[in-house]
Amino acid sequence: MKATILVIDDEAKLRELLSRIISLEGFNVLEADTAKAGLKILERNEVHVVLSDVKLPDANGIELSCEIKSKYPCTEIIVLTAFGTIADGVKAIKAGAFDYLTKGDDNERIIPLLNKAVEKAILQFRIQQLEKKVSEKYSFENILGTSKAIMQSKELAAKVAMTDSTVLLLGETGTGKEVFAQSIHQAGKRRLKPFIAVNCSAFAKDILESELFGHKAGAFTGAIKDKRGLLEEAHEGTIFLDEIGEMNIELQAKLLRALETSEFYKVGDSKPTKVNVRFIAASNRNLEAESEKGTFRSDLFYRLSVFTIHLPSLNERMEDIEILAEHFIKIFADKMNKPQPKMSTAFLDALQHHAWKGNTRELKNVTERAVILAENVLRPEDLPFNFSDATSSQFVFDIAEVEKRHIQKVLKHTNGNKTEAAKLMNIGLTTLYRKLQDYKIE
């Protein structure tokens, strides 16, 4: 990628000379003779570095640097002056300039300095693009659905996002709790800081304590050096504690202290560690009921539930199934380099009459499987055998015939590879060979 350099100088000969020198180094060069003209160019082009004279007909170059940096933070500025002084240099740097050069005296420095400024600018533009992609991926607009239930959850999440309040997300498994947590983080003031997700059910008590809070060397067997915990890694950002209902009750007390005081003790440490972290927790359990039974600390529950958001199950938002299924079908068709198949009326009817115990996660898996099997149209026979006993009247088939068709389609998908077909259908290879013999499939 060629970097773009903007030269702003009212001296035509000097401006043209600089442009020629810079273009010979392989850069794209744009020119302006006034600050106003330069700002118009910046509006229309992605400029990596601006070389600006300190004395322009309509502005001061140092003041212009400040304005450019304010509007285009990824663009670097090098100020040119005919009377280089330390004072000018200090002012230029404070205004956000990358550096300054004295006309005529620093000719040998121009290209090396320009290369350094370009390198920094390109890196900043890439970071900005990545941040934009992440922000778009986890924006509330990307949480699909128009049902009243999901819209209420999104509205609550959007309102709390700009605060630092602790959030508790409650909902069944597969309702998108981590997606909501990411969206809250990305819409908030901490979006440029870390987002650390921890699945509390994935660790034993002692391991989770060390992972969350860190430890000192020698704290236990195998602790050969100090370790930063995930709370430290999330400093100034957000930590998402998924399935917090699975956390050991003794460890809950330590977490409560971190929530209330913003400090904690590492395993084996006698000095507290302070952090500035936003907490988002999630659970598929009824934590209030758990706290009443004594299996979850009531004081921790009340501290976590400052702002509680219920995420509806798919059965509570059945009107969203069509839009969600269309979305997943497009994703998997693109991934498999296949034309996007259409849903038949019977297929959609089957989806809308299913009891979605696995929620959107189950819908995603079902549509992936269907896209693998389907040709141009998704039909009920592309769904798993045990998908539903109560769908539409159109969804009635002899089970043996459905199984036979299914095996034939999977074998076609794997180009006859029986080992791969058995894996896709989650059955043993011996079982597959027996069924091939029973159904007389060659």
N, C-alpha and C positions, 0 to 999 in steps of 0.2 A: 504493500500500500504506500503510495506517495504521500508524504506529508505536505500540507499547504501552509505557506508562509505569506503573511500580509505585511507589506512595507508601507508605512504612513510617513510621508515626508513632503513638504511643500517645495523643496529644491529638486526640480525635475531631473537634472543631470545626476545628482547623487542617488536619487531614487532609482533611476534607470540602471546606474552602475551596480548598485546593490542587488537589484533584481537579476541582472545578468550573471553576477557571481553566484548567487544562490541557486538560480536555475541550472547552472552548469554542474552543481552538486546533486542534481536529480530531484529537486523539490519543485512542486507547483508554486508559482509566485503570483500574487495579486497585488495591485498598487492602488494607493489613494493619496490625494494631496491635502486632505483635510480630515479632521477628527470625524465630522459628520459623514463624509463619504466612507471613511473606514468602518464606522458603526453600521452603515447600510450594507456593506460587504459582509460583515460578521453576521448580520441577520439572515443572509441568503446562503452562506457557505459555512462548512465546518472548517474552521481555521485552527491549526495547531499552535503556531507561534506568530506573535505580532512584533515587528520591529518598528518602534515609533520614535519620531523626533520629539525631544522634550519641549521644543518651541514650535507650536503650530499656529496657523492664522486664526483658528477659532477655539483653541483649547490649549491647556498645559498638558504635556505628555504624561506627567506623573498623576495628575487628576484623571486623565483618560485611562491610565492603567487601573486605577481604582474602579472606574465604571465598567471597564471590560471584565475585570475579575469578578465583579458583582453579578454581571449578566451571564458570563461564560466562564465558570470556574475551572474548567478543564484546559482552557487556552492559556499558554504562557506568554509573558510580555518581556521583551528586552528593550530598554529605553536607550535612545541615542542622544548624546548631547555634544555640542561643540566646545563646551567649557566644563569638562569633567571635574567634579569636586566630590569629596567624601560626603558632603551634606546632600548633594543631589542623589548620590548612590543610596544613602540611608533612607531618604524620602521615597525613592523608587521601590526599594525592597519592602518598606513598610506599607506601601500602596498595593503590594502584591506582585510586583515585577519579579521575574526570575533573576535578572541581573541588569547591569547597565554598561554601556560602552562609550568611549570618547571618540568622536569622529576623527579620522585621520591617524589617531595614535594607536588604535586597537584593531587594525585591519587583520592582523594575524590571528586574533582571538575570535573573529566573527563566526567562522565556520565551526570550529570546535565547540564554541558556546551554543551555537544554533543546534548542533547535533544533540547536545545534552538536554537542551530545552525541548526539542522534538521528542526525544526518548521519554522524558517525563510526561509530556502532554499525551502521547499515544497511550501510555499506561493508564493515565487518568481517564481518557475516553473509553478504554476497554472496561475499566472498573465501573464507569457510569453505565455502560451498556449492559453489563452483567447485573448490576443493581436494578436496572429498569426491567430486565427479563424476570428476575426473581420477584420484583414488586408486582408485575403483571400476572405472573403465574399464581401468586397467592393473594390476588386482590379479591375483594368480596364479590365482584362481578363474576368471577370464575367459579363461585359456589353456585352450581346450577339449580334451578327450580323457581317456580312462581307461586307455589302453594302458600297459603296464609301461614302455615306452621314454619316453613323454612325462612320466609321473609321476616317474620318476627324475630327469629334467632339471629339473622344477619343484621337487622336493625339494632338489636341490643349489642352485638359484637362491635359494630361500627361506632356506636356511641362510647363504649368503654375503651376502645383502642387508643385514643389520644390521651388517656389518663395513665397513671402508673398503678392503678388499683389491681389487686389480686383478683383473678378470675377463676371460677370453677365451672368446668364444662361437664355436664351430666348427660348421658345417653347410652343406648345400647351399643354393643360392639359393631363396628362397621358403619357408624353414622357420620364419620368424618371429623372426629374431635381434634386430631393433629392438624388437619387442613384448616380448621377454624383457628387453632392456636397460632399457626403460621400467619394467617391473614390478619389476626389481631396485632401480631408483632410487626408485620410489614406496614400496617396502616398507622403505627404509632411513632412516637418520637425516637424510639430505640432501633428503628429499622436498619440503620447502618452498623449496628453492633451485633454481637453473636446471638443466634437462636440455638439453644441446646435442648434437645429432646432426650428424655430419660424414660425408659419403660421400667417402672418399679417392680413389675412382676417377673422381669427377666433375670433378676439377681437374687442371690441368697442375702440374708440380713447383713453379714459382716462385709461381704463384697460390695453391696450397695452403699454402705456407710463410707467405705474407702473411695468408691467412685464419686459419690456426691461431695464429700467433704475433704478428700485427700488424706494423706498420711505423712508422718515424719519417718525418716530412715530409722530402722530398728524398732518400729512400733509393733511389729509382729514378724514371724518367720517369713522370710522372702522379701521383706521391705528393705531393700538394700540402698535405696535413695529416697529423698523427698519426692512426693507426688502431688501435683496440683489437682484439686477436685473439680468436678463439673460446675460447681457453683462459682469457683474462681474463673473458670473458662468463660462463664456467662457474664462476667463483670461488665456492668453498664448495658447489658442486653437483657435477654429473656431466657428463663429456664422453664421448660414444659415438663411437668411431672405426670406422665401418663400412667393410668391404672394405680393411682395413689392409694386406693383402698387396699392394695396388696402389701403395702409397706408395714414392716414390723412395728408394733406399738411402741417399743422402746426407742426406735429410730424416729418415730413421729415426734417425740419430745424434743429431740435435737433439731429437727426441722422447724418446729414451732419457735424455738429460740432464734433461729436464723431469720424466720419471717418477722418476728417482733423487734429484733435488735439489729438486724443486718450484719450479724457477726456469728461466728461458730468456731469450734475447736476442731482442728484436724485430728485424726486418730494418732494418739501418742504425743500430742503437742500440749504445752501448758500455756501458750499465748493465743489469744483469739485472733482470727482472721476476719477482716471487715470486707464486705462486698456491697455493691450497689446493683441489685438484680430485681427484675420484675418476675413474679411468680404466676404461672398459669398451670392449673392442675386439672386432671380429668379422671373420671371413673365411670364404669358401667354399673356400679353398685349404688344402692340407696344409702349414702353416707350418713344421713340423719338417723335412719333406722339403725345403722351399724353403731353409731355413737351412743344411741339409747341402750343398745345391748352391751356396750362396753368393749366392742371389738375394734372401735376406731375412736380416737381421742375426741371428746366433744369440744374441747378448747381449740384443737387444730381445725376441726370442722367449721366452727364459727369464724375462725381467722381466715380460712380458705374461701368461705362462701360469702365474702364481701359483695361479690357480684356474680350471681349464678346464672348460667345460660343452659336451658334444656335444648338438646339437639334432637329433633323429632326422628323417630324410626321411619323407615320407608313405608311401612304400613299406615303411618299417620299422614303421609303425603303422596298417596297413590297417583294423584294427578300429575306428579313430576316424573313418573316412570318413563313416559314416552320421550321426553326431552333428554333424560339421563341415558336411556338406551341408545338414542341417536348419537349422542356424544361419544359413548364408548365404542359403538360400531365404527364410527369414523376413525377413531384413534387406532383400533386394531386392524382395520382395513388398510390404513396408511402404513402401519408397521409391517404388515405382511405383503405390501405392494399389490393389493388386490383392489378391484373396483368396489366401491362401497355398496354392499347389498341392501336392498330395501326390506322393511319388515312387512310380512303379510299380515292381514287383519287377524288371522288365527294366531299368529305368533305374538302379536301385541296383546291380544286378548288373553293369551296364556300368561304373559308377564303380569298383566293387571289383575289376574285372579290368583296369583301365587302368594303364599304366606312367606314374606321375606324375613326369615330369621337372621340372616347374615347381612341384611340391609344393603346399602349401596355397594359394599365390598362384594357381596354375593352376586348382585346384578352385574357388576363389572366382570366377574369370573364367568358367569353364564353367557354374557354377550361375546366374550373372547372365544369361548368354546364354539358358540354358534357360528361366528365368523369363520373359524377354521373349517367347519363342515359345510357351510353354505356355498352355493354357486352365485346366483344373482339375486335370489330372494330367500329371506330367512323364514323358515316354516317351523311349526311345532315339533316336528321330528328332529330338528337340529338342537333341541333342548335335552338335558340329561334325562335318563329313563325315569328316575324317581322325582322329577321336577315338581309335579303337582298332580294330586288325585282329584282336584276340583277346579278345573279351568272351564273353558267354554264347551258347548255341546259339539263344536267342530273338532275338539281335541280328543278324539276317541280312536284308538288304534289297537290292533292285536299286538300284545307285548312282544311276541316272538318275531313278528314282522318288523316292528320298530327296531328291535335289537339287530336283526339281520341287516336292515338298511343302514343303521348306524355304523356297524362294523365295516360294511362296504365303503361308506363315505370316508371313514378314518383311514382305511387301507389305500383309498385313492389319494387322500391327502399326503400319506407317507410314501407314495409311489410303490406300494406293495411291501414296504419294510415292516415285517410283523413285530419285531422287537420294539420298534419305535411306536407302533400302533398300540401295543399292549401297555406301554408306559403312558401314552396319552389317555387311554381308557381306564388306567389305574387297576388293571387286572394282570394276573400272571400270564406268562407266555404259554404255559401248558393249558391254562383255561381258554386262551384265545384259540389254540389249535383244536381243542375239543369243540368249541363253538363253530369253527370253520367247517369241521366235519359234520356236525349236527345240521347246519344250515346249507351244507353242500356249496360252500363258497370256495372258489379256487383261487 
